[in-house]
Structures are given as C-alpha cells and as structure tokens.
C-alpha cells in the first residue's frame, strides 16, 4: 500500500502513511495531494489538541500494519 488521504475537508485532512515517515514527509505528501493554499500550509494536529479528543497524534491503522493515521489542519 502507498500513503493515501483518507478524509478531506476544507480546513482539515486525515492521511494514512507509513509509521516511520517524518513530520516533513507527511506535510509534503499532504501538500502534494491537496495544496492547502495558506501561507503555513498543512500542520499536524498535535497531542493535547482538543480536536483529537484524547487520541494520539499517530493512530495505528487497523487495516494496514506499519501505517498510521494523522490529522492535519489548514
């Protein structure tokens, strides 16, 4: 499997990417798939953000071992 966008909204997106990808690789992938259009581009939703509702920044994918789901915000 290759990295993919699993959800996309106007101001946020969820990606499923290899667990060993760096933050920079994740953001580059997100920008390539759906350019954000803002000066700062996509940013990873960090641990402690209320929108994560207590979930981790990197949630293991149930379908593809070795992959994680990550939320990004515009």
N, C-alpha and C positions, 0 to 999 in steps of 0.2 A: 504494500500500500504506500501511496505517497501522501504528503501533507494535503489537507483539504480544509476549506471553510465549511463549517457545519451549521452555522447560523449567521445571518447578516441583517443588520438593522441600519437605520440612518446614522445612529451615534455609537453603535457597538457591534462587535462581531465575536464569534467563537470559532476557534480553529482547533483542529486535531493534528498534532505534529509529533515527530519523534521526540521522545523524552530527553534526549541528550542535546537538543537544539538550544543554542544560546538565546538570550533575550533579543539580541540584534538580529539573529536569523529569523526569529518569529516575527518581528516587526517588519523586516524586509519582505518576507513572504506575504504578510497581510497587505502591505502597500502595493505589492505586485498584483495581487488578486483583485483588490478593491482599493484603489487610491483614496486616501482619507479626504484630501482636499483642504486640510487645515495646516497651519504653519508647523505644528509639532507632530503631525501625523498620528498614527495609532500608538496608544500606550497600553501596556499590560496592566490589567486590573490587579492590584497588589493585595497581599494578605492584610486583613484588617479593614478593607473597603466594605462598607455596609452592603453594597450591591452583591457581594459574594455570599452574604448570609451565612458566614462562618465556614464556608468551603475554602479549600486550599487554592492557591494561585494555579497550581498544576494538578489537575484531577486525572488520575489514570483512566485511560479509555477501556471500557469493558469489552469492546468488540475487537480491538487491535492491541495485543500486548506490546509494550515498549513505546506506546504513544500516550500523549496526554492532551487534555482539553484545556484551553486557555482562553479567557475572555480579554478582549481589548476594547478600549474606549477611544472615541474621537476627541 
